[in-house]
């Protein structure tokens, strides 16, 4: 399986070229996830072409960035074997939530036991100085996109979930 990345937009745009845009779009989505920025570009470009008339079909799984794409659609069709989620932004190949948790744990422990600062300095030294901020931004961005896309389409009045 391959992750969603920036190159996928070219393939998607080639696939929808010449389609009747008034008929809407069905996407078969099977992915372990990928770059959230790539998913955002894909969704924004498809919405420019098809508006909110996009349906996702998940035959097996749509994780993380795939979940975001699915949540942007009018509806999601799934079978018993299908699954979506979680939305799990990654930084440095590590879940952003775990990076934030590690920094939060370090701060709490250092406040309680200041002599642990050297241990945490070594442990957290693997990250750049902005890692905590980047992790927080990535999680907030994913949460905001999911909320806005759900409220702007699938959960908008007149549509059924």
Secondary structure by P-SEA (a helix, b strand, c coil): ccccccaaaaaaaaaacccccccbbbbbcccccccaaaaaaaaaaaaaaccccbbbbbcccccaaaaaaaaaccbbbbcccccccccccccccccaaaaaaaaaaaaaaaaacccaaaaaaaaacccccaaaaaaaaaaaaaaaaaaaaaaaccccccccc
